[in-house]
Amino acid sequence: MTVDLVVRRGPLHPSETTWRYGCRLTTPVRTAFDLARWAPTLVEMVVAVDALAYRNGFPLEAVRDLARRHFGVHGSALLPRVLALANPLAESPMESRIRLALVLAGLPVPAVQHPVQGFGRSYRLDLAYPEVLLAIEYDGADHLDPDRARRDLARQAVLTRLGWTVLRFDARTVLHDPAQLVTTVRIELHRRRLISDRVRSLLSAQP
């Protein structure tokens, strides 16, 4: 197997490097800045920024500050859009890809890691539209573990009792059929909104 290596060169301020295991590396913020300019697609640019910001705990404003220092460098024109789409709360690249598929298709921006409490339990939803109680979750390979699967079933039962609809998507759908993902969410959003509007109408009609 051969691997194509692409080398990018650019000016580095001493504060933009660090040492790890005896190797000199760019800092997480500088790495995010570079990947936000050089990753092959807009989606991968945002995924990289999400992952680095979540793992290293830096605010997106730190990347903006660095961009001001390197004003006009290659790829910087796209940086504002990348950072506008990024969210440091995203806990996995696949969650980021789901969110981006929805947003880039024109759907509303979902809440990320939305907290839900009920029946003595607390949960966080990967993505959610709280106003219509619609949750969107990524089912990775770890969800196939029997113990994890049992916990998922118990969790979904609680969420259903609280009125939530939970949509789950696997890696094949996220990576290879995002259009189907978007269609499924769009239809369910429309359905849930119709239900919400009907309930509000019935409540307002009561004496």
Protein Blocks (a to p, Z undefined) as FASTA:
>chain_A
ZZddddddddddfklgcceehiacddfklmmmmmmmmmmbfklmmmmmmmmmmmnopafk
lmmmmmmmmgoiahklmmmmmmmmpcfkbgbfklmmmmmmmmmnopacddehiacdeehi
acddfbacfknopacddddfklmpmklmmmmmmmmmmmmmnopacddddfklmmmmmmlm
mmmmmmmmmmmmmmmmmmmmmmmmpZZ
